[in-house]
Amino acid sequence: MGTQLENRRGLLIILSSPSGAGKSTLAKQLMAWDDTLSFSVSATTRAPRAGEVDGTDYHFLDDAAFRGLVADGKMLEHAHVFGNFYGSPEGPVREAIEAGRDVLFDIDWQGAQQIGRSALQDHVLSIFVLPPSITELRRRLISRGQDDSDVIQKRMQKSWDEISHWDGYDYVLVNDDLDATFEQLKTIVSAERLRSAQQPGLLPFVRGLQSEFEEEEQ
């Protein structure tokens, strides 16, 4: 059995896809597979809705506080949507990564690009999920029964813009078979956890090997 280093840094895992490609289902399966994985809690300037808890559903901030975090470079990504700001505070994510816990982001390509340029870019693992065909993508949106025909058409129109950014990601999965795609996703995450950059104990371990070798040579 191989020697295991005692600790590692966490990964900032980004999952993106057009609506209906299976990203949300894969994210839920990944969370169930490893219960140490957590979703990033976004910050927003909108008012809490009934039942929402600050720090659990969102970090609820006023406009000035949100803009201050952006100005100080403490938001990994942010956007203005329907009159409110939404974003991902850096602090909690950095704490998780340094403690060896992976953090999952379910965001679009624009947010992924911002995070890819952030102070935590060295720990980013980005994965884009493609549908097997546009026909199948439409079928999945219709079968969900969540949207009327106008909303489905808008989602379809938006999907091509999202798909066109596939090449900005570390990995791309074609979700033709959900079980097979999830197995591929687990393999990617397991391998990326072993990246040398994710193992702070690797350098002192190798130095120990070098010292041991030098002692034997004397």
N, C-alpha and C positions, 0 to 999 in steps of 0.2 A: 504494500500500500504506500503510495507516494506521500512525501512530507507535505503537510498543509501549513501555509503561513497563517499566522494568528489573526490577521485582520486584512481588510481591504477597504478601498473607498467605494462609495455607492455610485450607481449610474443614474444619470438623468435621462430617462427613457421617453422618447417622443414617438407617439403613434399618430399618424395622419392618414386620411383617405377621403375620397368623396363620400357624401352621405349615401348609405346603403351598401357600402363595400364590406362591412363587417368589423370595422374598427372597434366599436363599442363592445361588441360581443367578445372579441379577442382580448380587450382590456380587462373585462370581467373575469375571463378564464385565467388570465395571467395573475390577477389578484388572488383568485382562489387557489392557484397552483403554489404561490408563495405568499403567505400571509404577512411576511415582513415588508412586502412592497406596499407603498402608500401612494394615493393620488395627491398631486399638488393641489393645495387649497388656494384658489384665486382670490384676488382682492377686487373690490368693485365699489363704485361710488353710488350705485343705486340703493334704494331703501330696502331693508330686509322684508321678505314676504312672510306670511303667517307660517310659523313653525320652523323657520330658518334660524340657525344658531351661529353667532359670530365665532369665527375660528374653526368651525366644522364645515359649514356649507360654503361660506365665504369669509374673508376678512373685510368687514364693512368699514370703509373710510370715507371721510368727507373729501370734497374736491381738492382742497388745499393740501391735505395730507398725501393724497395720491400723487398730485403733481410734484410735491416735494420729494417723494421717493424716486420718481422718474428723473427729476433734475439731479439727484444725488447718485444716479446710476444704480439704484437698488431695486429696480424692476428688471427681471430677465426678459420680459416681453410685455407689451401692453397694446391696447387698441381702444378706439372710441366707437361704441356701438349703440345706436338708437338713443343718443343723448347721455350715455353714461360711459365711464371708463371701466375697463376690465384689464387685469394684468396679473403677473406671477411674481410675488415678492422673492427677492434673492435669499434673504436671511434664513428662513425655515428650510429651504432646499439645500443651502450650503451646510447647515447643521446636520441634516440627514446624510448627505454625501460623506462628510467627514466622520460620521459615526458608522459608516459602512452600510447605510440603508439606501435602497434604490427608490427613486421617486418617478412616478408615471405621469406623463403629460398627454392629454387628449386634446390636441390643438391643430390649427390649420397650418398651411405652408408658410404664411407670413409670420406667425408666432415662432415656428421652427427656425426660420432664418434669423430672427432676432436673437433667439437663445443660442444659435450657432455662432453668433458674434459676441456673446456675453462673456463675463469673467469665468463662467463655469463650462466653457466650450470644450475643454479637454476631457470632460466626463460625460459628454453627450453621446447617446446612442439613438440615432434617428431611423425610423422604419416607416415606409409608405406602403399602404395596402391598396392594391388594384383589384377591380372586379374582373372576372374572366371575359366579360363582354359588356357592351353598353345595353344590349337587350336584356341581359341578366340583371344589370344594375337597375333598370327601370322596373323589371318584374319584382325585385326585392322591395323597392320603394312602395309599389302598389300593394304587395302582399302584407306589408306591415300594417296597413289600414289606419295610419296615423294622420295622413294628410289628404286634402282634396286634390283634384286634378291640377288646379292652378299652382299649388305649392309644389307638387311633384314636378311639374314642368320647370319651375324656377330652380329646383334642386338639380334637375338634369342639365339645365343651361349652365349652372355654376360648376358642375362636375368636370367639364372639360378644362376649365381654367385651373382647377385643383390638380387634375391628372397631369397637366402640362409641366408641373414642377416636380415630377417624380425623381428627376435626376439630381436633385439637391439633397437626397437622403443617403444614408450609409447602406441601407438594405431596402429592397423592394420585394414584396410578396404578392403573388397573384392568388387571391382567395377563391379558388375554384371549389375546393373541398375544405370545410371549416376545420375538421379534425386534423387533416394533413398540414394545413396552414398553421394551426396552433402548435403542432410538433416542431415545425420550422422555427416559429417564434421562440419557443423554449430553448431550442438549440442555440439560436443567436444570443439570447440573454445569458445563457450559461457560459458560452465562449467569451463574450465580451467582459464578463466579470473577472476573467483571468488575464485580461490585458495587463501588461507590465505597468502601465500608468495607473492602474487601479489597485496596485499592490504596494503600499508604502513600506512594507516589511521586506520587500525583495532586495533592495540595495544592501541593507545591513546583513541579510542572509548570505548574499553572494560574497560580501567582504569577509564574513565568517568562514566561508569555504576557502577563500584565498589564504586567510591566515592559517587555517588548518593545513592546507597544502604546503605552505612555506615552512611550517613547523616540521612536517614529515620530511622535507627536503634537507633539513639541517642535520 
